[in-house]
Amino acid sequence: DSNDDTEDVSLFDAEEETTNRPKKPKIRHPVASFFHLFFRVSAIIVYLLCELFSSSFIACMVTIILLLSCDFWAVKNVTGRLMVGLRWWNHIDEDGKSHWVFESRKASPQETRTVSEAESRIFWLGLVACPVLWVIFAFSALFSFRVKWLAVVIMGVVLQGANLYGYIRCKVGSRKNLTSMATSYLGKQFLRQTTGDDQTS
């Protein structure tokens, strides 16, 4: 089923990866790495500091939403493909059905390494940490009764959470693989705990 399967295909512009590059470059796409963090970190900074510099809620809200939208587009369409070789997207078939496609770059035999470790760390750190912060902001706004900010925070959770979910699907595979991985992890933890209890007794 194309709705659930991760397609292991070569991404467009995969020819950008050449064998003439160093084997272990630090950051091969500095501009992409910069903008991967710039929009999402800027949105968080504006959210935290905007009330200190502006009394206009509308101006703050519009600025944050614009930054979140730019971040969503850049991460979904540019930085994921360049930095970690992953891409997710949606298409409508001839019958009008919506299909989600989760792609990962297929490394050629000549390439020993297609992804820089430094870029991969930057990508996943930014991808995971920022949605977690927006979730914290959501609870904070809810419990402090800052209702007017709740819509902005929810927008941050949804847009950055969507990218996080999409790239996890690209990395791990289909929903079945996610379930089996979680089951395997829990099983290993249970066996480890059981073995530890037997040894202590």
C-alpha positions as CSV (number, residue, x, y, z in Angstrom):
1,D,0.0,0.0,0.0
2,S,1.6,3.3,-1.1
3,N,0.0,5.0,1.8
4,D,2.2,3.2,4.3
5,D,5.3,2.1,2.5
6,T,8.5,4.0,2.5
7,E,9.8,4.1,-1.1
8,D,13.5,3.5,-1.3
9,V,14.3,5.6,-4.3
10,S,16.8,8.0,-5.6
11,L,15.7,11.5,-5.0
12,F,15.6,14.2,-7.7
13,D,18.9,15.9,-8.2
14,A,20.6,12.9,-6.7
15,E,23.4,13.5,-9.2
16,E,24.5,16.4,-7.0
17,E,26.3,13.7,-4.9
18,T,29.6,13.1,-6.6
19,T,32.5,10.8,-5.8
20,N,35.0,13.6,-6.0
21,R,34.0,15.1,-2.7
22,P,35.9,14.3,0.5
23,K,34.8,11.1,2.3
24,K,34.0,12.7,5.6
25,P,33.2,16.4,5.1
26,K,32.0,18.3,8.1
27,I,29.3,20.5,6.6
28,R,28.6,20.1,2.9
29,H,25.6,22.4,2.8
30,P,26.2,25.3,5.1
31,V,23.4,27.5,3.7
32,A,20.8,24.7,4.1
33,S,22.1,23.9,7.6
34,F,21.8,27.6,8.6
35,F,18.2,28.0,7.3
36,H,17.3,24.6,8.8
37,L,17.7,26.2,12.2
38,F,17.2,29.9,11.4
39,F,13.5,30.0,10.9
40,R,12.5,27.6,13.7
41,V,14.8,29.2,16.3
42,S,13.8,32.7,15.2
43,A,10.1,31.8,15.7
44,I,10.9,30.6,19.2
45,I,12.9,33.7,20.0
46,V,10.1,36.0,18.7
47,Y,7.5,34.1,20.7
48,L,9.6,34.4,23.9
49,L,10.6,38.1,23.5
50,C,8.0,39.8,21.4
51,E,6.0,41.1,24.3
52,L,9.1,42.9,25.5
53,F,9.6,44.8,22.3
54,S,6.1,45.1,20.9
55,S,2.7,45.6,22.4
56,S,0.9,44.5,19.2
57,F,-0.3,40.9,19.5
58,I,-1.2,40.8,15.8
59,A,2.3,41.8,14.6
60,C,3.9,39.2,16.9
61,M,1.4,36.5,15.7
62,V,1.9,37.3,12.0
63,T,5.7,37.3,12.4
64,I,5.7,34.0,14.2
65,I,3.3,32.3,11.7
66,L,5.4,33.6,8.8
67,L,8.6,32.2,10.3
68,L,6.9,28.8,11.0
69,S,5.5,28.7,7.5
70,C,9.0,29.4,6.0
71,D,10.5,26.8,8.3
72,F,7.9,24.2,7.2
73,W,8.5,24.8,3.5
74,A,12.3,24.9,3.8
75,V,12.6,21.8,6.0
76,K,10.1,19.8,4.0
77,N,11.4,20.7,0.5
78,V,15.0,21.6,0.8
79,T,17.0,20.8,4.0
80,G,15.7,17.2,4.5
81,R,16.8,16.2,1.0
82,L,20.2,17.9,1.1
83,M,21.2,17.2,4.7
84,V,19.9,13.7,5.3
85,G,18.7,12.4,1.9
86,L,15.0,12.1,3.0
87,R,11.9,13.6,1.5
88,W,8.1,13.2,2.1
89,W,5.3,14.5,0.0
90,N,1.7,13.9,-1.1
91,H,0.2,13.3,-4.5
92,I,-3.3,12.8,-5.9
93,D,-3.7,9.9,-8.3
94,E,-6.1,9.7,-11.3
95,D,-8.9,8.4,-9.1
96,G,-8.6,11.4,-6.8
97,K,-7.1,9.5,-3.9
98,S,-4.5,11.1,-1.8
99,H,-1.2,9.2,-1.3
100,W,1.6,10.0,1.1
101,V,5.1,9.1,-0.2
102,F,8.1,8.8,2.1
103,E,11.4,8.7,0.2
104,S,15.0,7.9,1.2
105,R,18.0,8.4,-0.9
106,K,19.4,5.2,-2.3
107,A,23.2,5.3,-2.0
108,S,25.1,4.1,-5.0
109,P,27.8,1.4,-4.6
110,Q,30.5,4.0,-5.4
111,E,29.5,6.3,-2.5
112,T,30.8,5.3,0.8
113,R,28.9,8.0,2.6
114,T,26.1,10.2,1.3
115,V,25.3,12.1,4.5
116,S,27.6,14.2,6.6
117,E,27.5,13.2,10.3
118,A,27.6,16.8,11.4
119,E,24.7,17.8,9.1
120,S,22.7,14.8,10.3
121,R,23.1,15.8,13.9
122,I,22.1,19.4,13.2
123,F,19.1,18.2,11.2
124,W,17.7,15.8,13.8
125,L,18.5,18.0,16.8
126,G,16.6,20.9,15.3
127,L,13.8,18.6,14.0
128,V,13.2,17.0,17.4
129,A,14.1,19.8,19.9
130,C,11.9,22.6,18.5
131,P,8.6,20.7,18.4
132,V,9.3,19.6,22.0
133,L,9.7,23.3,23.0
134,W,6.4,24.2,21.2
135,V,4.6,21.4,23.2
136,I,6.1,22.9,26.4
137,F,4.9,26.4,25.3
138,A,1.4,24.9,24.7
139,F,1.1,23.6,28.2
140,S,2.5,26.8,29.6
141,A,0.0,28.9,27.7
142,L,-2.8,26.6,28.7
143,F,-2.0,26.6,32.4
144,S,-1.3,30.3,32.5
145,F,-4.5,31.1,30.7
146,R,-2.8,32.9,27.9
147,V,-5.6,31.9,25.6
148,K,-4.7,34.3,22.8
149,W,-1.3,32.7,22.4
150,L,-2.7,29.2,22.3
151,A,-3.6,29.3,18.6
152,V,0.0,30.5,17.7
153,V,1.6,27.8,19.8
154,I,-0.7,25.1,18.4
155,M,0.3,26.3,14.9
156,G,4.0,25.7,15.9
157,V,3.2,22.2,17.3
158,V,1.3,21.2,14.1
159,L,3.7,22.6,11.5
160,Q,6.9,21.4,13.2
161,G,5.3,18.2,14.4
162,A,4.2,17.3,10.8
163,N,7.8,17.6,9.6
164,L,9.0,15.5,12.5
165,Y,6.5,12.8,11.8
166,G,7.2,12.8,8.1
167,Y,10.9,12.4,8.5
168,I,10.6,9.8,11.1
169,R,8.4,7.8,8.6
170,C,11.1,8.4,6.0
171,K,13.9,7.2,8.3
172,V,12.2,4.3,10.0
173,G,9.7,3.1,7.4
174,S,6.0,2.3,7.4
175,R,3.7,2.5,10.3
176,K,4.0,-1.3,10.7
177,N,7.8,-0.9,11.0
178,L,7.3,1.8,13.7
179,T,5.0,-0.6,15.6
180,S,7.4,-3.5,15.3
181,M,10.3,-1.3,16.3
182,A,8.4,-0.1,19.4
183,T,7.4,-3.7,20.3
184,S,10.9,-5.0,19.8
185,Y,12.3,-2.2,22.1
186,L,9.7,-2.9,24.8
187,G,10.4,-6.6,24.5
188,K,14.2,-6.1,24.9
189,Q,13.6,-3.9,27.9
190,F,11.3,-6.5,29.5
191,L,13.8,-9.3,28.9
192,R,16.7,-7.1,30.3
193,Q,14.7,-6.3,33.4
194,T,13.7,-10.0,33.9
195,T,17.2,-11.2,33.4
196,G,18.5,-8.6,35.9
197,D,15.9,-9.6,38.5
198,D,16.9,-13.3,38.1
199,Q,20.5,-12.5,38.6
200,T,19.9,-10.5,41.7
201,S,17.7,-13.2,43.2
